[in-house]
Amino acid sequence: MNSHSMHDSGRDLDRLSLGAAALRPNPRILVYGTLIQLVALVIAGDSVTTKLADNQRMDLATWWDFTMVAVFPLVAVALAHAFSEALDLQVREHRQLTWHDRGDIALANVQFLYVALIPSVLLLPALAQRWSVTDALDLLLACGVLSLFGWGILVARMAGQKILRQLWYGLSYLVLGLGLVALEIFAMH
């Protein structure tokens, strides 16, 4: 595969090689996945919390519902993104995909699933301690927005920015997340 076979002109963050590099975080995918997940959680959370009693406690069924809301949209995005990348590569390169291409595309897009699994893990203590469903949803939304702060710092660090600029990126991403959640809540009510 030549240097321009997957993406052109400096978009090497879009590609991961096979092997251990697949574990290297791709901030573009992590931010994109987090934003999609926040939207899904706000929409589903509004629907779930309006149907439940005020003091509804977390149980296994509710944990599973939140897990599915967190996972399935990102599975769909990962598959759509991988399909789009495969089509793009075939059209641009005028050739069929190799097994190496397929592996690169699969490993690059599996990072959407990293984001998808975080809420399931975060909700385990809420399930064990029987938190209220609204408190559990608030935890997921807060952690999602706060994770954008971390992704912003990661982006700035990978771009070689100094610490103050990293913090600025983190704060900017955090504000983006807060704005998105506020917009979704406003739109829902």
C-alpha positions in Angstrom: 0.0 0.0 0.0 1.6 3.3 -1.0 1.6 6.4 1.2 -1.5 7.8 -0.5 -3.6 4.7 -0.7 -5.9 5.4 2.2 -6.0 9.2 2.7 -4.1 12.0 1.1 -2.1 15.0 2.4 -1.4 14.6 6.0 -4.5 12.8 7.2 -2.5 10.0 8.7 -4.5 10.2 11.9 -7.2 8.5 9.9 -5.1 5.4 9.4 -3.7 2.9 11.7 -1.5 0.0 10.8 -2.2 -3.6 11.7 -1.0 -4.7 15.1 -0.3 -2.8 18.3 -0.8 0.6 16.5 -4.6 -0.2 16.5 -4.5 0.6 20.2 -3.2 4.1 19.6 -6.1 6.4 20.1 -7.4 8.3 17.0 -8.7 11.6 18.5 -10.9 12.3 15.5 -12.8 9.0 16.0 -12.9 9.4 19.8 -14.4 12.9 19.6 -16.8 12.0 16.8 -17.9 8.9 18.7 -18.3 10.7 21.9 -20.5 13.4 20.3 -22.7 10.8 18.7 -23.0 9.0 21.9 -24.0 12.1 23.8 -26.8 12.8 21.4 -28.1 9.2 21.6 -27.9 9.3 25.4 -29.8 12.6 25.7 -32.5 11.5 23.3 -32.9 8.0 24.9 -32.5 9.4 28.4 -35.3 11.8 27.9 -37.5 9.1 26.6 -36.5 6.6 29.4 -36.8 9.1 32.3 -40.2 10.4 31.2 -41.6 6.8 31.3 -40.2 5.9 34.7 -41.2 6.8 38.2 -39.2 9.6 39.8 -37.3 7.2 42.1 -36.8 4.4 39.6 -33.6 2.5 40.5 -31.0 1.0 38.2 -31.6 -2.7 37.6 -30.1 -5.1 35.1 -32.7 -4.3 32.4 -32.1 -0.6 32.7 -28.3 -1.1 32.6 -28.8 -3.2 29.4 -31.0 -0.5 27.9 -28.4 2.2 28.5 -25.7 -0.1 27.2 -27.6 -0.7 24.0 -28.2 3.0 23.5 -24.5 3.7 24.0 -23.3 0.8 21.8 -25.7 0.4 18.8 -25.4 3.9 17.3 -21.6 3.6 17.4 -21.7 0.1 15.9 -23.7 1.6 13.1 -21.3 4.5 12.7 -18.3 2.2 12.7 -19.8 0.0 10.0 -20.9 3.0 7.9 -17.6 4.6 8.3 -15.7 1.4 7.3 -18.0 0.9 4.3 -17.4 4.5 3.2 -13.6 4.1 3.6 -13.7 0.9 1.6 -15.7 2.5 -1.2 -13.4 5.6 -1.2 -10.3 3.5 -1.4 -11.6 1.3 -4.3 -12.7 4.4 -6.3 -9.6 6.4 -5.7 -7.2 3.5 -6.3 -9.2 1.9 -9.1 -8.7 -1.6 -7.5 -10.2 -4.1 -5.3 -9.5 -4.2 -1.6 -6.7 -6.4 -0.3 -6.9 -8.2 3.0 -4.4 -5.7 4.4 -6.7 -2.9 3.3 -9.7 -4.6 5.0 -7.7 -5.1 8.2 -6.5 -1.5 8.3 -10.1 -0.3 7.8 -11.5 -2.6 10.4 -8.9 -1.7 13.0 -9.2 2.0 12.4 -13.0 1.9 12.9 -13.0 -0.4 15.9 -12.1 2.6 17.9 -15.7 3.8 17.7 -16.4 0.7 19.9 -13.9 1.8 22.5 -16.1 4.8 23.1 -19.2 2.6 23.0 -18.1 0.4 25.9 -17.3 3.2 28.4 -20.9 3.8 29.6 -21.4 0.1 30.3 -18.4 0.1 32.6 -19.3 3.4 34.2 -22.8 2.2 35.0 -21.6 -1.0 36.8 -21.3 0.9 40.2 -24.6 2.6 39.6 -26.2 -0.8 39.0 -24.5 -2.4 42.1 -25.5 0.5 44.3 -29.0 0.8 42.8 -28.7 4.5 41.8 -31.7 6.3 40.4 -31.9 6.1 36.6 -31.7 9.9 36.3 -28.5 10.0 38.4 -27.0 7.2 36.2 -27.9 9.2 33.1 -26.4 12.4 34.6 -23.2 10.4 35.3 -23.0 9.2 31.7 -23.6 12.7 30.3 -21.1 14.3 32.7 -18.4 11.7 31.9 -19.1 12.1 28.2 -18.7 15.9 28.3 -15.6 15.7 30.5 -14.0 13.1 28.3 -14.1 15.7 25.5 -11.8 17.8 27.7 -9.4 14.9 27.7 -9.8 14.2 23.9 -9.0 18.0 23.3 -5.8 17.7 25.4 -4.9 14.6 23.5 -5.4 16.3 20.1 -3.3 19.3 21.2 -0.6 17.0 22.6 -0.5 15.0 19.4 -0.2 18.3 17.5 2.8 19.2 19.6 1.1 22.1 21.4 2.4 23.4 24.7 0.5 22.8 28.0 -1.6 26.0 28.0 -2.7 25.4 24.4 -3.5 21.8 25.4 -5.8 23.1 28.2 -7.4 25.6 25.8 -8.2 22.7 23.3 -9.6 20.7 26.2 -11.7 23.5 27.4 -12.9 24.2 23.8 -13.9 20.6 23.4 -15.7 20.6 26.7 -17.7 23.7 25.8 -18.6 22.0 22.5 -19.9 19.0 24.4 -21.9 21.2 26.9 -23.3 23.1 24.0 -24.4 20.0 22.2 -26.1 18.5 25.3 -27.8 21.8 26.0 -29.0 22.1 22.4 -30.4 18.5 22.5 -32.1 19.1 25.8 -33.6 22.4 24.5 -34.7 20.7 21.3 -36.4 17.9 23.3 -38.4 20.3 25.5 
